[in-house]
Amino acid sequence: MAIAWITARLAAAVWILAGCGRPIPELPQVSPDTFGKASKARVQHALDRALKSPRDPSASGELGMLLHAHLRFEGAVSCYRRAVTLAPDEFRWLYYLGAAQAALGLHAEALKSFEKALLVDRTSAPLWAHMSESLHELGDSEGSRRTSEQALLHDPRSPAARYRLARALAGLGRTTEAIASYEEAATLSPEAAPIHLALAALYRQRNDTSRAALASKTAQSATATQVPMPDPLLAAVRALRDDPQTHLSRGRRFETEGKLTEAAAEYEQAIALDASSRSAYANLISVQGRLGRFADALRRYEEIAKLGLPGEEVLNNWGVVQAMQGNQIEAGQSFRAALVANAHSLDAHLNLGILAEQMGKPSQALEHYRHAVEVQPHHHAANLNLGRLYAASGRFDDAINHLTRTLAVEDSETPRCLYALADACARAGRARDAIVYGKQALAAARRFGQRQLAAEIEEALTLASR
């Protein structure tokens, strides 16, 4: 330990760049022992390499990338400065330096680094987008607008660039253009909550309460807290972080993007680093089932069961995998075991309700859906399924009550919920309400691109109007 500290201190001496007399910035003091066990060896190797090769820009820069990945931004800036001094025309070190400076809130310094990067490559959309962000943070809406437009010139489908352009336009008081740009950003990235929140704020400024409410509801159900920006260089930095939680987060992100094979690989990595991670096992079992890899799902379930750690989430997901294979009895056993682990498991009650319906036991299904609603009174699926069964049994007032609850938040399930509500109203003799909800269901289905459902609703509305 003492030897490593002395070595690091000696390496911190200022070197002079051969041939030009420019001082080479010091390496930061790095203690690999402060990193997690999965990353410690990698950091030690990168540090050793940077110490042994003081004039190699890649050695310093790649140590900076590791520090950057682990949110050690000050150390990353020192490494990137060193790399830039050794290789002043290498785009990635200038870009990374600016990104790390911006992460520290040093936006004026970040802009200087980004401007130097522009001298090397003016076609990088992420670079222009980062400049727009820093200019925004410095209160320069016009500069943010110009740089956002440059980003869009090089990547017209970048949600982040479109969002930043809209924000700059709003800052300049160009509200109509800002709304149009936010709406385009929402089309590019409908899952990004910040876009819908910004739209809601602008609609409120215009006293457009209905659209403001709709945007706010959409934001509540959105799954992403940031507006995505394709950025291969920073993606390479993030990929260097190697701990169970990071792999788990990556896996979840891949799942939301529909990339199930990639998600499975991340969950496998999370388990390799932490064999007791129930969430990693639960998610992996679910993904393997959806990929049709039932033998792999069974192997992983047996692994965690032997550890005595299955838990509610694992048991629920294993039950779903069993149900996928038509093993209804085994699926029911797994769902009931999840209820033993947690008597208030929403998923277990919902899954048992669905299973009971499939087995022709509506009274049992009704009971489980009631329990699910007790756990989460406004849960979409619970209220939708309970409302459907109430309508099927002629309890239309109860059906309408629960189906109305599904409208608290708008998401991709809203068209189905509205359609079910319209049907319940029609069967209850409330023809006018049925038409109103039917038209709302049609509009929502079109808004979410659900063409087949929209055609079905349109046909039902045509028949109802005769």
N, C-alpha and C positions, 0 to 999 in steps of 0.2 A: 504493500500500500504506500509506504513512504517513498520507495524507489519510483513508483509511477508518478507520484506528486512532484518529485524533484525533476523527473524527465519532462513533465508537462511545463514546469516553470522555466526550465532551460530553453524549451522550444518556443516560449513566449517572447524571447528576445527579438528585436526588430531586425529583420534581414533587409539587405539592399538589393533591389532588382538589378541584376548584372546588365551593364551597358547603358543604363539611363539614370542611375542614381536615385530612383524613386524608392522610398521605403515600402517594404511589404508589411501590411498590417499584421498584427499579432493574431495567433490562433486564440480562441477563447479557452478558458480553463474548463475542462470537461471531466466530470467524474462518472464513469460508466456505472458505478455502483448505485447511482440514483435512478437508474432506469429499471424497468421490469425485467424479470429473468429472461423473457423471450427476446428482448432487445439488447441486453447488456453486452453479449459477445459481439454482436454486430457493431455496436457503438465503439467498443474497445478496438476492434479491427480497423474501423475507419479512422479512429484517433491515431493508432499506431502508424497507419499508412501516411496520414497527414504529417506526423512528426518526422517520419523517415524520408519523406519526399517534400521538403519545404518549398520547392519551386514548381511543383506539379499542381496546376490549377484544378484538375479533376479531383485530386486527393483532398484539397481544401473544400472544394465545392460540394463534393459528395458527403463529406462530414457535415457540412451546412444543411444539406437535404435531410439527413437523419435528424439533426436537431430541429429543423423546421417541421418535420413530420410529427415530432413529439412536443410541438408547441414551445420549444426553447428558442423563441424568436431572436432574442438579443445575441445568443451564441451563433445562430444561423447568419445574422447580419454580419458578424465579424468574419465568419468563414467565407461568405459570398464576397465581401469587400476584398479579401485576400485573393480569391479566385479572379475577380474582375481586374485587380492590379496585375496579376500574372497573365491574364488573357483578356485584354480590354475589348476585343472585338467578338467575344463569344456571347451570343444572344442569351443563352439560358442563364448564365450567371448574372447578367444585368437584370433579366426578368425576375429571377428568384430574389435578387437583392431588393428590388422594388416591392415585390409581394410581401417579403418579410418586414420591410420598413412600414408598409401600409398596415400590416397586422399589428404593429406596435403603435399605430396612430400617427406615425411620422409621415404624413401625406406630402408635405412639401419636399422632403428628401426622396420619398418614393417617386414623385413626379420627375425629379432630376434623373433618377435611375431609369425610369421608363423612357424618358426622352433620349437617353443614350442608346437604349435598346432599339428605338425607332430608327436610329442611324444605321443599324445593322439589318433590320427587317421591319418594313412598314406594313406588311400584309397580315400580321397576327391579330385576329379579331379579339382574343382574350387580352392582349396587351392594350388595345384601345379601350376595351371595356374596363380594365383596371384603372386606366387613366381617368375615365369618366367618373368612376367611384371616388377616386382621390380628389378630383376637382369638385365633386359634389360635397365631400366632407369639408373642403376649404371654402364652401359657399359660392363657388363659381358655376352658376347654372348654365350660362352661355357656353363656357368651356366644356362642361359636362355634356351639353347637347351636341356640340360639334364632334367630340370624341366618340360618343355613342353612335352617331351617324356613320363615322368611319368604321366602327366595329361592325355595324350592319352592312356596310358596303362589302366587307370581306366574309361575313356570315349572316345572310339575311334571316336565317331561322334561329338565331340565338335569342332565347327567351330573356336572358339577363341583359343583353344589349338593348332589346326592345323595352324592357322594364325601366332601364336607366334613362333611355331617351324620354319615356313618358314622364318620369320623375323630374327630369330637367325642364321639360315643357311646362309641367305644373308649377315649377319654381319660377318660371318666366311669366306666369299668368296666362299661358295659352291653354286654357282648360279644355276646350273642345278637342284640340289636337292631342292633349294628354290622355283624355278618356279614350280616344280612338286607338292610341298607341298601347294603353293598358289592356284594352279589349283584345288587341292583336296578340299581346304577350300572354293573355289568358288562354287564347286559342292554342298557342304554341306550348304552354305549360299549364293546363287546367288544374293540376294538383298543387300549385304553388300558392300558399296562403297570402304572402305579402302583396301579390298582384291584386287579389280580390279585396284585401283590406284598403289598399290605395284607391281602388275604384269606389269602394263604399264611402271613403272620405270625400272624394270629389263629387259624388252624387249628393251627399249631404250638403256640401257647399252650394249646390244648385237647387236645394230643397226638393230633390227628386227622392222622396222617402221610400217609395216602393222599390226602386232599383237599388237604393242604398241598403235596404233590408235584405234583398235577394243576394247582393254581393257579400254582405256580412254573414249570411247563412252559409254561403258557399265557402267562405274562408274558414268557418268553424269545422267543416267536414274535410277541408283540404289536408293532404297527408304530408306535404313538404313545407318546412319552415323557411327555406331559402329558395330563391329563383335559380334554377340550374343554369350553368354555363359550361359548355364543352371546353375543357382546358387540359390538353394532354400533358403539359409540363407539370402543372400542379397535381394532376392525377398521379404522376410518377412519384411525387413527393408523398402523397397520402398513402400510396401503396407500400411505402417503407415502414409504416407503423405496424408492428407485429405483436399484438396482444389480443387476448380473447374477445374483449368488448369491441375492439375495432373490427375484427372479423365478423362478429355478430351483427354489428351495424351495417357493414358492407353487404352481408347476406340479406338483411331486411331490405336494403335499398334495391338490390338486384331483384328481389321478389316483387316489389312494387313496380319495377320496370318490366316484369314478365320474363326475366332471365333466370329461369329456374336452375339450369345446369350450373351457372356461375354462383348462384346463391348456395347450392348444395356444397360446392367446393369451399366457400367461405365458412359455412357451418362446420365442415369437416376440420378445417384449420382451427376453428375455435375450440373444438373438442380435443384436438391434438395438444393444445396448449392448456386446456382446463377440462379434464375428464369428468368433472362434477357439475358442469354447466347444464342445468336443466333446460334453460331456454334454447341453447344450441341444439341439444338433443331433440327437443320438441319441434323446433323449426325444421331440422333436418329430416325427421320422420315425416312431417307434413309434405315437404318438398319432394322427397323420394316417392311418396305415395302418388303425388300429382304427376310425377314423371313416369309412373308405372314401374318403379324399381321396388317392388314389394318385398323381395328377398333382402335387399339392403335395409329397408325400413324395419323388417323383422329383426335383423342382426343388431341394429342400433337400439331397438326397443329392449331386446334381451340384455344388451350391455348395461344399460342404465338400470334395468330391473334388478340385475345381479348386485348392483351397487346399493340397492335399496332406496333409490332416489327418483322413482318415476314422477311423482307429483301430479297435480291436477292437469297442467298444460300438456305434459307428455301423454297422460292417459286419454285425454280428449282427442289429441291428434292421432294416437294409435287407434282409437275407436273409429275415427273417420277413415283411416286407411283400411281397417277391417270392413267397414261398410262399403267402401269402393270395390272390394272384392266379393261383395254379396254375402259376407259373413255376418248376418244380422244378430245372431245370438252372441257371438264374440264381441261385436261392436257394442251391444247393450251392456254386456258385462264391464267393458272398459269405461263406458260413460258413467255407469253406476259407481264404479271404483273412483272416478273423478269426483263424484258427489260425496263419497266418503272422505276424500282428501279435503274437499271444500263444499260444504252443504249449500253454499250460495253461488256455486259455479254457474254463471250465465250460459257459457258454452255447453256445459253438460246438459242443462235443462233444454236448451234449444235442440241439441243433437238427439236427445231422447224423444223430444216431441216429433221431430222429423222422422225418426225411426218408427215411432208408434203409428204415424200416418201411413208410412210405407207398409206396415204390417196390418193395416186395416183396424186400428184401435184409436178412433178419434177422441174418445173420452180421456184416455191416457195422454194423448197429444195435447188436448186442451189443458189438462192439469199442469203439464210441464211448461207450456207457454205462459200460463198464469204465473207460475213461479219465476220464469225468466223476466216477465214484466215487473214483478215485485222487486227483483234485483236491480233492473234498470228501467224505470217507468217509461222512458221515451226511446228505447232501443228499437231501431227500424224493424229488424227481422222478427223480433219477439212480438211487436204490435201488429205487424203485417200478418204473421201466421195466426195469431190469436183472432184478429179481425176476420180473416178468411173463414176460420172454423165457426165463429159466431154467425157469420152471414150464411154459411151452409146449413146451420141448424135453425135458421129463421130468427135469430136474435139480432135484428138489424140495428137497433139503437146501440147495443154494446159493440157491434161491429164498427159502426160509424165512429163511435167514441175512440176506439183503439186505432183505427185507420187514420183518423185526423191527427193523432199524436205523431204519426210518422212524418208529418210535414214540418216538424220543428226545425229540421236542418235539411237543406237540399244537397243531394248527391246523386250518383248514377242510379240509385234505387228509387228515387222520387217518382219517375214516370210510372213504374209498376204500382207504387203505393197510391198514386192519384187515380190510376185506372181501377184498382180494386175498390177505392172509395166511391168512384163513380158508379161501379157495378152495384155496390151495397145500397147506395141511394136509390138507384133505379128499382131494385128489388123491394125497397121499403116504400115505393110509391112516391118518392121525392124526385120527380122527373126533372124539374128545373135545376136542382142541385146536381143531379146526375150529368146534365149537359154542361154545366159550369166546370165541374171537376174533370169531365171527359175532355173538354177543350184545353184545360190546363195540362192534363196528362199528355195530350197530343203535342202541345208546344214544348213540354219538357223532354219528351222522347226525341223530338227533332233537335232540340238544343244539345242533347247528349249523343246525337248520332245513332240512335237506336231505330234504324229504318224499319225493321220487321215489326217491332212493337208499334211504331207510329202508323204503319199501314193497317194493323189490326184495330187500333183505336179509331182510326179514320173510318173504317168500315162500320164499326159499332155506332159511331156518331151518325153516320148516314142512315143506318137502319132506325135509329132512335128518332130521327127527324121526320120520318115518313108518317 
